[in-house]
Structure formats: C-alpha cells, structure tokens
Amino acid sequence: MDDANQDFNKYVQPIDFERLTSIVSSEFQIEEALIEHNIPTYYLKQSQETKKTFLKLLENLRTIGLIALLRKKDGKVVLRVVPGPTTKPSNVLINWLLFFATIGTTFLTGYLLTEYLLPRGVIDPLIGGATFTLAIMAALGLHETGHMIAASQHKVKVTAPYFIPGPPPIGPLFGVGTFGAVIIQKQLPPNRDALFDIGVSGPILGFIVTVLVTFVGVALSPARYMFPEGPFMSLPILFDPIGKALAFFGLSKQGNVISLHPVAFAGYVGMIVTMLNLLPTGMLDGGHIAKCIVGDKFRMLLTILSVVLLVFLGYYPMAMLVLFLSMYRHPGPLDDVSKLSKTRKLLVPALIVIFLLCGIPGGTPVHKLEIQSNVTGVPFSIYYTENMCYNNQTPWLSEALAEGSYVVSLNSTVVIDNSVFIFAHWENGDTNRNRTITLTSDVTINAIFTQQNPQ
C-alpha cells in the first residue's frame, strides 16, 4: 500500500489513496481497490444504483480537485479517479470578431439574395440584408443558447458561441454567409441524461425559432401569377404545412409562384442546419443523442447511413465532414454506465419527426414536357389557367414544368416558308387541336400536319 500511495502522490497531491478509498466507499460498494497505471481504480459490486450515487461522489471529489470516470470493462463496473480538467478563460475577443464577421457575411448574403432573386422594387436590398442577418443570427444564436442553458443546469462549463462566417452567394459558390455556430465543452457531462439534454436542447430551441422565422418569412414573401416553368427551389417539406397554415389564416399572398423573402430563406437555412445537427454521428448534436441510446456498432451503422443520406441530398462537403468526425471516438459522459432516463427516451420520436420535416425535400414536383411536330416551327400556345398562356413553336422542351393540367393549342392551318400545312391529328390519333394534358410524369406529344397542295 505504501508503494501505491507513493505512485498516487506523484499523480495528485495532497490526498492519499486510503482517504480517497474512504470517500468512494461511502457512496459505492467496492469489490476491489487498486492503482492501475498510477490511476486509483475501483471495481464496484454489481447491481447497485449508480446514477444518483455517482453524482454525489462527483460533488465530493470536485471539492478536492478530482473527478471520476465510470465505465464497463469486461462485464465489470470500473470507477477511476483522475484530476479535474484545468480550464483556461476563453478569449472573448475571438468570439466578438467572429460574431461581427458573420454579421457582415450574412448581411451581404441577404443583400445579394434580394438584389438578384426577387423582383426588382419589391424589397430594398438593404432591408433584405438586415432582415436576413437578424433572422439567421437569431436561429443560430438561440440554437447555441439552448446548449448553454442545458450545460449550465448540469454544471458543465462551456464557451460562448463561436459564429463561423462563410462565403455569400458570389460566382460559382452559392454560400449563405455562415457555416453555423458552435460552443466548446470544457468538461464532460456527468451522465447520459446531461449529455442528452445538452445535445437535444440546441436543435429543439433552434427548430422552434426556425419555424417562427419561416412563418414570418413566407408571409412576407411576394407571390406572382406566372407560367409555372422552373427550375424551382427544393424546400424541406415543413414549408408545405407552414404555407397551408398561413393560407388558412388569410396571411399568404395570392399567386401560384412564390419568391422567398430573405427571412424565409433564413428559415430554410435554419431547417438545413437543424437537420445536419441531428445526424446521429460524431460530435454533432445527434451524435451526442445516439451515444446516450445505442451502442458503438449501431452508431457506426448510423454514421454510414448519414453519409449515404448526405450524398443523396447533394451535401458532399458535409458528408466529408461526417466521415472525418467518425474517425474520433465519442468520449461519452463521466458516468457511461447509468442508463438514459425513460422520460428523455420519449423525446426521441419527436426528434425523428423534426429531422424528417427539416431534411426531406419537398417543394414543387416538376416534369419534362416536350412538344414536337413533323413540321419544324409550328406555333402553339400552352394554357395553364385562363389567364396564363405561354407561346412558342415546335420543337419545344421544358425541363421543369410544375405538375398540373395544361391545354396545348394549335392553329388548324399554319403557313411556314410560304407553304400551307393543315393539322391532321396528334400522335395518339386525337384530331382535336386543343389537347389537355395532366402532367404527372414526363410527357412527349407530337402534332402531325399535312401539306396543302398548291392550287
């Protein structure tokens, strides 16, 4: 025992191994006490309560500058006592510099979105830039605030948020002015309940703010009646119930095509950020949540599925980041033995719903419509409604036409290069020159004309 005390005294002063063993034994039933690799180690008897007991032990150890780690090893419950982490004060100047830099890049993003994606004169670009910045910073900032509140409740020290500026939509880069925001934990959470709370609080609070931002943004978005030819932006399916709710309360604009207000675009970005953070992998919020619920092998499967999903959705940089994060093992909480409380497990279905609402692309279904004829240059009209008509000539191809009912109309007689052609029938034998098409898939139609013999 003297040799053990000597080794431990090199590790931490001034407490000795006997006194430490007395502190641990006052809370836990010890099966074996020893020092492994200069670390006081205790093998605990099975089938004893660990969650509340560990928290009490942790409070006692912190008064003398120590913490404990509770793990399972070869079917045994092992408690190790180590020095508490030394935390240095953060340089808040960096936080402020990044904060103001992100304000600048998001303002420029909102300005450019207003200038180039909205009809001219609808919104002043300066107002567009300011409202986008306010909306996106609120969504990101309150997301991180949720983490900080949960960390404070569980006495886990964290840094202030680091906002990460990103490129605006200039040239080939369609940036949104930010890569989000992060906080850094200076300590491990005490148990799975704490890790779960810290992981889940950000996405939930951020999601609530994002929904509110989207409601305001869609209500402000200008709408127009126009021929519904894309491309259209692919939005998360959450936009659909929000739009229907606004229409129910009479708050939506009249029109069949909506141009997103910068605030609505901030809601879109907030949804994507929420979805990405909820991916059950690495040190993302979803990774913290998965660590509390499933084992290492299943989390690896979730990581693979996350990468596949990101590649399918076209988020290639994020897929690379997830692969990089998966190379590092999640440290887990201090107590990685006690189970997650049942009440917290009830939140998991709600988190899956949030993930799906923010991650599954919705938007306007579009299809190809091709109009051909055996004579080049035949003029035609497409009626979407009585008031919306599109004129062109064959051959014509629309790569992205919204689902719906269209009427394609031809003249019965056309003159091309001084030759007269008479409409005969469509490729399906229909002789009505006005053809109704219900567009639910790609469609190609062909008009057949016969040349009139000269007199």
Secondary structure as GFF3:
##gff-version 3
##sequence-region A 1 455
A	DSSP	alpha_helix	2	11	.	.	.	ID=ss1
A	DSSP	alpha_helix	17	25	.	.	.	ID=ss2
A	DSSP	beta_strand	30	36	.	.	.	ID=ss3
A	DSSP	beta_strand	39	44	.	.	.	ID=ss4
A	DSSP	alpha_helix	51	62	.	.	.	ID=ss5
A	DSSP	beta_strand	66	73	.	.	.	ID=ss6
A	DSSP	beta_strand	76	83	.	.	.	ID=ss7
A	DSSP	alpha_helix	92	117	.	.	.	ID=ss8
A	DSSP	alpha_helix	125	153	.	.	.	ID=ss9
A	DSSP	beta_strand	162	165	.	.	.	ID=ss10
A	DSSP	beta_strand	169	170	.	.	.	ID=ss11
A	DSSP	beta_strand	173	174	.	.	.	ID=ss12
A	DSSP	beta_strand	178	182	.	.	.	ID=ss13
A	DSSP	alpha_helix	192	220	.	.	.	ID=ss14
A	DSSP	beta_strand	223	224	.	.	.	ID=ss15
A	DSSP	alpha_helix	239	248	.	.	.	ID=ss16
A	DSSP	beta_strand	257	258	.	.	.	ID=ss17
A	DSSP	alpha_helix	262	277	.	.	.	ID=ss18
A	DSSP	alpha_helix	285	293	.	.	.	ID=ss19
A	DSSP	alpha_helix	296	313	.	.	.	ID=ss20
A	DSSP	alpha_helix	316	325	.	.	.	ID=ss21
A	DSSP	alpha_helix	342	345	.	.	.	ID=ss22
A	DSSP	alpha_helix	348	359	.	.	.	ID=ss23
A	DSSP	beta_strand	366	373	.	.	.	ID=ss24
A	DSSP	beta_strand	379	385	.	.	.	ID=ss25
A	DSSP	beta_strand	388	393	.	.	.	ID=ss26
A	DSSP	beta_strand	396	402	.	.	.	ID=ss27
A	DSSP	beta_strand	404	410	.	.	.	ID=ss28
A	DSSP	beta_strand	413	416	.	.	.	ID=ss29
A	DSSP	beta_strand	419	426	.	.	.	ID=ss30
A	DSSP	beta_strand	434	439	.	.	.	ID=ss31
A	DSSP	beta_strand	443	451	.	.	.	ID=ss32
###
